[in-house]
């Protein structure tokens, strides 16, 4: 099982990951209106305990860094909570996108390390690849399918660039970047047919 806790109404993330639901891949998105990393971590830990996750399952908090450096404290606290919970449950982790989830969508097209002044600026760039993009749209079938391996490679390039710059992961300054690729490498790619992520049909 892949268990996901995301900020706010999480429709964008839910609609995206629903594309990878299969008979052998169970994906559950936790409903709720939590907006802080600490609240998300608490909710994820609670749900993981309720569902009695087993070895091989993955539970993640999807967090957007946004641009508020005060969030660094919350990110650290959430990481500590999840790390402690991992002693009882397999694989609970925070997955950070900087500044927002849609950076993962952009990685399907480009490894640009352009810095953004706002999430709106990033969404405007995304529209050059996905015309008329709106949050909660299910853009995977038409625009992203067959490009997942490219997105993974580009996300890892961005991460390495940030690391080589001496920046600390899971901080607001660690961007642009996205860790969504880890969900594929650590869970989904083990279960999905190759065509789902690197094929063209």
C-alpha positions in Angstrom: 0.0 0.0 0.0 1.0 3.6 -0.7 -0.5 5.9 1.9 -0.4 9.6 1.2 -1.1 12.6 3.4 -1.1 16.0 1.5 -1.8 19.6 2.4 -5.2 21.2 2.2 -7.8 19.5 0.0 -5.0 17.6 -1.8 -7.1 17.1 -5.0 -4.1 17.7 -7.3 -2.0 15.0 -5.6 -5.0 12.6 -5.3 -5.9 12.9 -9.0 -2.3 12.4 -10.0 -1.5 9.3 -7.9 -4.9 7.7 -8.7 -3.5 7.1 -12.2 -1.2 4.4 -10.7 -3.8 2.4 -8.9 -3.7 -1.2 -10.0 -5.0 -4.6 -8.8 -1.6 -5.1 -7.2 -1.1 -1.4 -6.1 -3.3 0.0 -3.5 -3.1 3.8 -3.1 -4.9 5.6 -0.3 -5.0 9.4 0.2 -5.8 10.6 3.7 -8.6 13.2 3.8 -8.2 16.3 6.0 -7.4 20.0 5.9 -4.0 19.9 7.7 -1.7 22.6 6.3 1.4 22.3 8.5 4.1 19.6 8.1 3.8 18.6 11.8 0.0 18.2 11.5 0.5 16.1 8.4 3.1 13.9 10.1 0.7 13.3 13.0 -2.1 12.4 10.7 0.1 10.1 8.7 1.4 8.3 11.8 -2.1 7.8 13.1 -3.4 6.4 9.8 -0.4 4.1 9.4 -1.0 2.7 12.9 -4.7 2.3 12.2 -4.1 0.5 8.9 -1.2 -1.6 10.3 1.2 -1.0 7.5 3.5 -3.9 6.7 7.0 -4.3 5.4 7.1 -3.1 1.8 4.3 -0.5 2.3 5.1 3.2 2.0 3.5 6.1 3.9 4.4 9.7 2.9 3.6 13.3 3.7 3.6 15.4 0.6 4.7 18.9 1.6 5.2 22.1 -0.3 8.0 24.3 1.0 6.4 27.5 -0.3 8.6 30.6 0.5 8.2 31.0 4.3 11.6 30.3 6.0 9.7 29.9 9.3 8.5 26.6 7.9 12.0 25.2 8.4 11.3 24.5 12.1 8.1 22.7 11.2 9.9 20.6 8.5 12.5 19.5 11.0 9.9 18.6 13.7 7.9 16.6 11.2 11.0 14.7 10.0 11.8 13.9 13.7 8.3 12.6 14.3 8.3 10.4 11.2 11.8 9.1 11.9 10.7 8.0 15.4 7.6 6.4 14.0 9.7 4.4 11.6 10.9 2.3 14.5 7.4 0.9 14.8 6.3 1.2 11.1 8.2 0.5 7.9 8.9 3.5 5.7 7.2 6.7 6.8 8.8 9.8 5.3 8.3 13.4 4.2 8.4 14.1 0.5 9.2 17.8 -0.1 8.6 19.8 -3.2 10.0 23.3 -3.5 8.2 25.5 -4.0 5.1 23.3 -4.8 4.0 19.9 -6.1 3.8 21.1 -9.7 7.6 21.3 -9.8 7.3 17.5 -10.3 5.1 18.1 -13.3 7.8 20.5 -14.8 10.4 17.8 -14.3 8.6 15.7 -17.0 9.7 18.4 -19.5 12.8 20.2 -18.1 15.6 20.0 -15.5 15.7 23.8 -15.3 17.0 25.1 -12.0 15.3 28.4 -12.4 14.4 30.1 -9.1 10.9 31.3 -8.6 9.5 34.3 -6.7 6.1 32.6 -6.2 4.3 29.4 -6.9 2.2 31.4 -9.4 5.3 32.0 -11.4 6.0 28.3 -11.6 2.5 27.5 -12.6 2.8 30.1 -15.4 5.9 28.3 -16.7 4.0 25.0 -16.5 1.3 26.4 -18.8 3.9 26.5 -21.6 3.9 22.7 -21.5 0.4 22.1 -20.2 -1.9 24.8 -21.8 -4.7 26.0 -19.5 -3.4 24.1 -16.5 -5.5 24.3 -13.4 -4.9 22.7 -10.0 -6.8 19.4 -9.6 -6.7 18.7 -13.3 -5.8 15.1 -14.1 -3.0 15.9 -16.6 -1.2 12.6 -16.5 -2.9 10.7 -19.3 -2.5 13.4 -21.9 0.7 15.2 -20.9 2.8 13.1 -18.5 2.4 9.4 -19.3 5.5 7.9 -20.8 7.7 10.7 -19.3 8.0 9.5 -15.7 11.6 8.2 -16.1 12.6 11.6 -17.5 10.9 13.3 -14.6 12.8 11.0 -12.1 16.1 11.8 -13.8 15.5 15.6 -13.9 14.4 15.6 -10.2 17.6 13.8 -9.2 19.7 16.3 -11.3 18.0 19.2 -9.5 18.6 17.6 -6.1 22.3 17.0 -6.8 22.7 20.6 -7.9 21.2 21.8 -4.6 23.4 19.4 -2.6 26.5 20.5 -4.5 25.6 24.1 -3.7 25.9 23.2 0.0 22.1 23.5 0.7 20.4 21.4 3.3 17.5 19.1 2.2 14.1 19.6 3.8 14.6 23.4 4.1 12.8 26.2 2.3 16.1 27.2 0.6 16.6 23.8 -1.0 15.0 24.6 -4.3 13.8 24.4 -6.9 13.5 20.7 -6.2 11.1 17.8 -5.7 11.4 14.4 -4.0 8.3 12.9 -5.6 10.7 10.6 -7.6 11.4 8.7 -4.4 7.8 7.5 -4.3 8.5 5.8 -7.7 11.9 4.5 -6.9 11.0 3.2 -3.4 7.5 1.8 -4.2 5.7 2.3 -7.5 8.4 1.1 -9.9 8.5 -2.2 -8.0 4.9 -2.9 -9.0 4.1 -1.0 -12.2 4.6 -2.3 -15.7 7.4 -0.6 -17.5 5.0 1.1 -20.0 3.4 3.1 -17.1 6.5 5.1 -16.5 8.9 5.0 -19.4 6.9 3.8 -22.3 4.9 5.9 -24.8 1.6 4.1 -24.7 
